[in-house]
Amino acid sequence: MNAPDDSHDVPSADADPAAPSSQGRRISDDWLAVLCGATLLTIAFLTVAASSTWETTDGQSEFIFRNPLKSFVAKPGSWKEQPLDSIAPLDEPAKASPEAIEPSDAPETDQQGDSATSKESQAEPAPAPSTRNAAKITGILGAAAILGVLLTIAVTVRDGTSKSLGFAAGFLGVFALATIAYVMAGQVVVKAYNLEYALWALLVGFIISNTVGTPKLLAPAVQSEFFIKTGLVILGAEVLMSRLFALSIPGICVAWIVTPIVLISTYWFGQRVLKMQSRSLNMVISADMSVCGVSAAIASAAACKAKKEELSLAVGMSLSFTVMMMVVMPAVIANIPGFNPIVGAAWMGGTIDSTGAVAAAGSVLGEQGEYVATTVKMIQNILIGVSAFGIAVYWVTVVDRNNAETKPRVSEIWIRFPKFVLGFIAASIVFSLIHGLVPEGDVLVGGMVKETTKVFRGWLFCLAFVCIGLETRVAALWPYLKGGKPLLLYVCGQSLNLVLTLLMAWLMFDVVFGEWIASVFADSP
Amino acid sequence: MGGWQLVLAFLCLFAVWCWGLPALGRIQPIRQHVDALEDRRIDASAMFYTELESFEPWLDHIEGRSRKESQ
């Protein structure tokens, strides 16, 4: 593993001893990720498009959404007391007293079994015998099978048949570790404080690599970059451009004016004032702090070819600050007399890194606060594609140029450009068009993302973080922490973010568009 | 040596997740926080807006509104 230095442009797949050598590959990781992502998205969309139909009942035509893949794609859910509830939740009727709830009145159990965490599950334990729902296990095994087959075919195409068996065997092991990480992340207290699966996936891999070392069986499947890039291409389908204008000008101003200013200023501060050695670490921290936490860190790290330790560090810092901010910010806002809660919500939406934490913090200010905060964060989420593209262009045209000390030709820029970013942007454009222009496209795209591609994307990111943990040694992290510059960068950048976002939120959500925002809520659901 | 460290580390994780965190979740303020999030169907660990179930009705509302305005 490389020590931190100015060689920020080292592609980690080539530098990584665990990954197969890039020499002799028939196709690059980038294009392979685009192909895998496109295949999954196409299958997922065609399945829902072919299965959903218009049906007429009582003279009324209704569009019926169906997704046959739903039963075969799942991830572990949440749990309170028993980790087993995460993969095999108790059936609702068995948990409640049979006398109290007639079968016809019993709440419907979600096919994935998420209802195990619903309010009913907290009712006094009933003496009824328990039966467990195996639907989620089917879904987890289905996701493992679909991803395993697809990625094994991809690796065979890339490296030849000699590597496919090793990858397939290793993949099952890495997938098992990712499942453990998901179960850990599903504990309700852990979830409530925004400690995402990325952290636990890193921890599980990290413990193994720093005690017994990465087992030889797993090594062929330790391909964090490939998993991340494929996951990012799939994420493109969730970046729907029409949602940019969800809060009109106020939302755009907070999310798309302040955020790039903070990103660029923080990066500049890191380079010019703090003189950070690693530009890629500087960029990843600046992006995750200003855009939207872990997902932005993943996208920016892949776009600027950051090292795995840099991504781990940025994710760790982002989650730590998010936990603090999601508790402190709503408490401060709620206790300042006369503070407009809508302004406070927009302020939190623009500054707290993680989407889930924003919703949780916003809900403290009421339903309107939750919606405004989450909508501002959603608009920032959509900035991911643009920022990944911008960072990739900046890296190949400016950073690589500074290193080479000669102006690269267009062909060189093209060779160096991370092609998976194009797949990400293409997925975003295609699904934005389907969502906006195709009849019932919003239902098809929404349902496809919710029940299929979002789950695949989550598994791919989780697998990637397990792999990063498996490749990270304790000693490799220390040099990054020396002098505390990453921490200082985060604190200074976030301070600027807090000031600028508060100013813009007050201006847009109170002074200029206060009445318009009130009208949006006047007819809200 | 590494094998024992691995076993010890995973035993610690097992103890924290199977005993420590459930016990923490029974403490009144934490339980209230968790219950409030569950009542509103908020997944505080969501990485992207598409993971927030509670957000969907609001999203439908504002998208419907913007369609009306554009017509």
Interface residues (C-beta under 8 A of the other chain):
Chain A: K80 E81 P83 T117 S118 K119 Q122 M184 A185 Q187 V188 V189 V190 K191 A192 Y193 N194 L195 E196 Y197 A198 L203 I207 I208 T211 V212 G213 L235 E238 S242 R243 F245 A246 L247 S248 C292 G293 V294 S295 M326 S354 T355 G356 A357 A359 A360 S363 E370 Y371 T374 T375 K377 M378 N381 D442 V449 K450 K454 G458 F461 V520 D523 S524 P525
Chain B: G2 G3 Q5 L6 A9 F10 L13 W17 C18 L21 P22 L24 G25 I30 H33 V34 D35 A36 L37 E38 D39 R40 I42 D43 A44 S45 A46 M47 F48 Y49 T50 E51 L52 S54 F55 P57 W58 L59 D60 H61 I62 E63 R65 S66
